[in-house]
Amino acid sequence: MHTAFFVLLSASVARYLARHAEGPHTPWVIALSVLLAVLYVLGPALGTRPTPGRLTWLGLVVAAWALLVVLAPSFAWCAVPLFYTGLRTLPPRAAIPLVALLTALAVAAQLGLAGWPDPNVLLAPPAVAAVATTVFVVMQRQAVRRDALIDDLVRTRRELAATERREGTLAERERLAREIHDTLAQGLSSQRMLLQAADRLWDTAPGTARDHVRTAAAIAERSLAEARRFVHDLTPADLAEGGGLLRALHAVAERESTPDLTVRVHTEGSPAEPLPAPVESALLRIAQGALANVREHAAATTAILTLTCLDDQIVLDVADDGRGFDPYAPAGPAPAGGERGHGLPAIRARLRQLGGTLTIESAPGEGTVLSAAIPLEPR
């Protein structure tokens, strides 16, 4: 639009000089043309908001152009760029009357130049003014809507980022809770039970009591190793020692076995390739959590860990001959892995992360079978 203004202004000056170079108004026309060009160049430095300085500048530009049109009607076509200047500077309610005024001056000047009521002169400038105004108003409204959409998008992205940060924080808290439950909390629970048993037998069976204390010390040492690996976000200690998941399950079964509870491990099949580290870690933690629930709630004498390797999934079953429970009963202090604390919720969360499923079969007095299945290929 700036280029169009200077092209039209230069063409009007050239036309006037070609026809009226010796006329009495030539110096005034040249001076006003230079003044109008200088004023127009100064406009961008004043910004686009309707400040007092900007409004004063617009009034001077319109006045200089109006004087030029009176002296030389051919300058009337410079009004088209001035339409946009007024529309950009003033609000629509004030800009549209200004456009109408400029159009009226252009029509009057052209009629005076034609000498008769030319229909083209009467209709062309209003049509151009109407089109220019309509295009500008539509584009301005679209720009406002676009800016609003961009603001909404930026705000939504910020809210999404904040939500993702909150979800990440909650997920990390859940992970920490599961790790603490499956390592430190279980170790402390076992130590407490062993030390309580040692306290009861200290006078009547000191040898057995010392065995309980030694076992508690071994559990404390194992829990310390787990805690250190947990702090450094490493794999479980049993898996870090090598030998894979099966050896780790045997180590867990050996530690969990007591004179009152025998834990055995069975396997059916073998995976075609080494299991992913997250799957091995999750199954080991699930076994630890399930056995902790058996020890604390089931009053069982035997627990069996069965690892079944199929073509498309691996399944870990934890069965006990304890007192069982109703898996559909409301949450409460249920035995054998009831919905208490972080036991089953932690197991379900681990399986959910790997796309696995948890199945519980139990009834009061009939023991419990917990089955955790993890797919070996993405679904």
N, C-alpha and C positions, 0 to 999 in steps of 0.2 A: 504493500500500500504506500510506503514511503517512496519507493521507486516510481510508482504510478503518479504520485503527486508532482515530483520534480519533472517527469516527462511531460505531463499536461501543462505545468507552469512554463517550461521551456518552449513548448509548442505554441502556447498563447503569446509569449513574448515575441517569438519569431514571426508569427502571423501578424501581430500588431506592427512590428517594425517593417515588415514587407509591404504593408499597406499604408501605414501612417508614420513613416520615419520622420517626415518633416512637420508633423502635426504639433499643435501647441501643447498637447498633453503628454507628449513623448517622455520628457524628463520625469514627470510625475509617475508615469506608468513604470518606467525603469526603476525609479527609486522605490516605489511601492512593491515591485516584484522582488527586488533585493531584500527589502525589509521583511516581506512575507517569507522568503526562503530562509533568512536568518532566524526569524521567529520559529519557523517550523523545525529547524535543526535544533534549537534550544529545548524543544518540547520533551524529548526523552529524558533529559537530565532532571526534569521536574517530577518524574514518576507518572503513574497513571491514576492515583487516587485523587478525588476531588478536594485537594487542599486549596487554601486561598491563593497561593502562588500559581497553582495549576489553572485555577479558574480565571485568574487575571490574564495569564498567558493565552488561554483559549479565547477570551474576549478580544485581545489585541489581534490574534490571528483572524478571527471572523471580521473584525473591523477593517483590517488591511485588505482582506479579500473583497469585502463589500465595496470599498472605495475603488478597487481595481475593476470590479464588475461595472460600476457606474461609468468609469472612464473608458473601459474596453470590455464590451459584453462577451468577447470570446473567452475571457477568463472564467466564465460561468462553469465550465466543465471541471474546474479544479475543486468544485464543491463535492464531488464524489469521494475523494480521499478525506475531505473534511467531515463528511458524514461519520466515517469510522472514528475520526479523532474525537468528535463530540460524543459518540456512543461509548467510547472507551473511557472518556473523562467523566461524564455525567451519568447519574442513574437514569433508567429508561423514562421515567416520568418527565424529566427535564430534557433528556437528549432528543426524544421524539419531536417536541415542539421546536427545538433548534434545527432539526433536520427539515421540518416543514418550512421554517423561515428561510433556510438556505435554498430550498427548492423554489420557493416563491420568488426570491431574488433572481435565481437563475432563469426561471421562466420569464419574468418581467424583462430581464436583460436581453434574452434571445428574441422575445417579441418585438422589443424596440429595434433590434438589429434587423429582423426580418421585415418590419414595417407593416405587417398584416397578421391576422390571427391564424398562424400556421398550425394545423392540427398536430403535426409532428412535434412542434415546439411545446404545444400545450400538454401533450401526453407523455413524451419521452422522459423529461426530467422527473416528473412524479413517479413514473414506472421504475426508473433507475433507483430513485430514493427508496421506494417501497421494497424493491428487491434487496438493496443493500442493507436496509434496516432489518428486514426479515432474516436474512442470512446471518447477520451479526447477532441478533437476539437469540436465534436458534443455537448458534455455535456457543454463545455465552452460557446458555442454559445447559447445553451438553457438557461444557467445561466444568460448570458447577457440580453437575451430577457425577462427572468423572472424578473430580476432586473428592467428593463425598465418598464415592466408592473406594478410592485409594485410601482415604482416611480409615474407612471401615476395614479394609483389607489389612492395613498396617496394625490397627487396633486388634483385629482378630488374630493376626499372626503373633502379636505380643501376648495376647491371652492364651493362645495355643502353646506358645513357648513356656509361659508360666505354668499352665496345666501340665505340660510334659515334665517340667521340673518337679512339680508336686508329685506327679505319679511316679517319677523316678525315685524321689525321696521315699515315698511310701513303699515302693517295691524293694528298695534297699533295706528299709526297716524290716519288712517281712522276711527278707533273706537273712538278715542278721538274727532275727528272732528264731528262724528255723535252725540256723547254724548253732546258736547258743543252746536251743532246746535239745538238739541231737548230739551235742558234745558236752558242754560244761554242765548243763542242768542234769543230764542223765548220769554223768560221772559223780556229781555231788549227791544225787539221790542214792546211788549205789553205795557211796562212802558212808552216808548217813545210816543206811540200813545195816551195813557191816559193822560200823562202830557201835550202833545200838545193840546189835547182837553180841559183840565183844564185851560190852559193858555188863550185859546180863550174865555172861558166862565167865566173867573175869575171876570169880572166886571158886566156882564149882568146876569149871573146865578151862583152866588157864591156857592149855595148849591150843585148844580150839579158838579161844579168844585171840591168842597171838596170831593164829592163822588168819582170822578175820582182819586183824589190824594190818598184817602184811598184804593181804589182798586189797584192802582199802588204800594202802600206800602205792601199790602197783596201779590201781585205778587213778589215783591222783597224778602219778607220773604220766600215764597215758593221756589224761585230761590236759595236763600241762603241754604235752606235745601237740595235742589237737588245738589248744588255744594259740600256741605260737604259729602253727600253720594257718589257723583261722585269721590271725592278725595280718599275716602276709598273703592271705587269699590263695593259699595253695590247696592241693588236693588233700582228702582225708589221709591221716597218718597211715592207716592200714593199706591204702592204695599206693601211697608214696614208697612203701617198702618194697614194691615189686610183686610180681606173681599174679596180678590181675584181680578181677572181682571175686572169683571163686576162692582164692586164697584169703582175701580180705574177709569174706563171709565166714570161712572157717575160723579165722582169728576172732571175729566178733562172737561166734558161737562158743568158742572156748572160754572167752572172758565172761560171757553171760551165764555159763553153766555153773550151777551151785549144787550143794548136796540136795537141795529141794527142787531144783529145776534142771532138767537135762535139755540141751539145745543141740540139734543135729542138722546137718546140711546134706541135701540131695540135689543132684543135677539131672536134667533130662535134655539130651542133645547138646550141641555146642554151636556157637555162632560161626557163620562162614568166614567172618573177618573180625578183627579186634573191635570191641565195642567202643563207641565214642566216649571220651573222658566224662562229659556231663552225664551220660546215661549210667556209667559205672558209679560215679559219685552219688547220683540220686538214688540208685538202688541200694547202695551201702547205707546211706542215711535213712532210707525207708526201713531197712532191716533193723537198724539201731533203734529207731523210734518205735517200731512195732514191738520189738523185744522189751523195750523199756515199759511199754504199756502192759505187756504180758506179766512182767515181773511185779509191777506195782498194783495191778488190778485183777488179774485173772485167777490167781491162786492155782496156777497150773503146775504140773509135774514134768510135762514134756512139751517142747516147742520144736517145730520142724520148719527149716527154711528150704524151700524147693525152688530152684532156678531152672526155668524151662525156656529153651532157646528154640524159637520157631523161625520160619523163613522171613516173616514180615514183622515180628515183634518178639520181645523178650518179656517173660512174666516171672515175677517173684511172688511166691505164696508163703505166707507166714501162718502156720496152723498151730493151735494149742489145744490142750484137753482141759482147759480151765472151766470156770463156772459159766462163761458165756454171758451174753446180754442181748437185749432187743435193739437191733440197729436202727429201728424206726421210732424208738422211744424218744421223748424230748431230751435235749442235751442236759447233762448233769453229771454227778460223780459216778459214771458208769464204769464197770470193770472191763478188762480186756480191750482196751483201746477205745472206750467211749469218748464222746465229744467233750473232753475236758482238757483245758490248757491248750497247748499247741500241738498235741499229738496228731490226730487225724487232719486237722486243718493244715498243718505243715506238710504232711504227706500229700494231701490233695494239691496243695500249691506247687510242690515239686513236680508232680505228674502233669499238672496243667501247663507248666512251662515247657514240657517236652511233648505235649500232645497226648499224654497217657490217660489211663482211666483207673479208677479204684473201685473194687468190688468187695463187699463185706458180707459174709455168711455167718450167722450166729444165732443162737437161741439160748435162753436161760438153761444152764445145766448141760449144755451140749458142746461147749467149746466154741472157738472162733477161728475162721479162716479169712485172712486178709489177702487179697490178690491185687497186685499192682502190675499193670501191663503198659509197656512203652513201645511204640512203633519204631522199627529200625530204619524206615524210609519215610521221608516227609509225605504227608497226606496231600 
